[in-house]
């Protein structure tokens, strides 16, 4: 980045239309909340993850821990001893460096995850804006990805309103896989 900044291969400075800044702030806030609350939350002396992430969180936590403690060279699967690593591991290695620097497992996963998720959602937002020529198109493209590509969230909102509970209580104690709801013909597990 320093070389690019010094050499400036572009003639004009990159700029962004300021009307997009509120949406980018919302994307960043949603990304952080998702990562902090759902991805790898530490409370009551244990790590907790949201339902669809439990398999990946265990694998990536093991990878990060093995790199952070320095016991994974040459890279291999920590849960399959002796098997060479054939999985993209750079994000886990980066998180391991942050963990080793003292951020702890949760923050070493949350910070890079937030940046990557916000970047992906911003990219989708700008794709939708460019494709439709409207900010509403960018919002729709982003919302479809956030809600797992389906409209099951409509049923989730209806159930939440009917429950009479607060949103955090509803999210904490309810079945949340509304993208795979066979009774309604919704089958899209992501």
Secondary structure, DSSP 8 states (H G I E B T S, - for coil): -HHHHHH--SSS-----GGGHHHHHHHHHHHHHIIIIIISEEETTEEE--GGGHHHHHHHHHHHHHHHTT--SS-B-TTSTT-B--S--HHHHHHHHHIIIIIHHHHHHHHHHHHHHHHHHHHHHHHHHHHHSSHHHHHHHHHHHHTTTSSHHHHHHHHHHHHTS-HHHHHHSS---TTEEGGGTEE---
